[in-house]
């Protein structure tokens, strides 16, 4: 069981202790699995820290077995989108960073919904 | 002097709906630091549709508040002024045009995703720059491409022809509009902004977001929306009619000169917030349709 900042909470993590608001009203019970929605809800209640099971990090929650295929698909898509600015070094850097973020998004979605990240 | 080719557009813009007065009033109140939750609640509760929408939203499963929120004041206290204003403005603008353009639903939905992404992007960039006008930037991002929606409504065939051209040739929608229509969404958007009596700043941003340097005293705000547009295109958040990058104006980029680390941070922020807000809008629509 570890205590983390709510900012570091990610879908798939499991609460090790119940979460209450400042008025001590129960917001989420122990053993509840976090989702985008309930993390957002906790944020809107001003919750700062939560207790979760194990030693999750956001990366640990991502399955990575299809990482190469996923990267290729993202690269192909971005190369098409950026074809008209391919001679511009800054745009190429934006393309690289966007690719990184799209990969994070797809892996997160896969973790949340169990759907293939493609 | 209005160019001849735009006269026909102006005539047809006059038939389009106007933005609800309540929304404009809410925007004014939120911008005023002296406004209390009670003042804001009074304006919202005068409008039954907005009141119902707000209460449905805060009681939707998205927020998952454990107790029922039955008053507008309660909702304002929970969500905050800015969130309330953004939410009501966003859903109102969406409503104004939804179901009016039936020819190509998919194109319209992608367009709204792009607008929302750009709104979130402009706010994120503004927040990073410690701008005091982040909410204005959100609205500017939301409405920057509004001229395209007008084109979709009043000249759907020609607009689709322009979209098709971006698939057949290596050009952006802006260039395709110039070739097919003889004008672009930036000019049409400005005409609509004038009809809606939107603030001059907003009208300038809409008119110059592809060439921010021409935005005169509003060049900074326009530059933020310009860069937000590029970030959203890069992330593939919706589509403004083409699937291409619009050229980055290096003259205004020099004002920001974001490092790779900052660009990475902003892209993450925009992408994550987009997922969250899209869920809210879906939750609102679902709640409204369930009545």
Interface residues (C-beta under 8 A of the other chain):
Chain A: X25 X26 X27 X36 X37 X38 X40 X41 X44 X77 X78 X80 X81 X82 X83 X84 X85 X88 X90 X91 X93 X94 X95 X97 X98 X100 X101 X102 X104 X105
Chain B: X61 X62 X63 X64 X65 X66 X67 X78 X79 X170 X171 X172 X230 X231 X233 X234 X235 X236 X243 X244 X245 X247 X248 X250 X253 X260 X263 X264 X267 X268 X271 X275 X276 X279
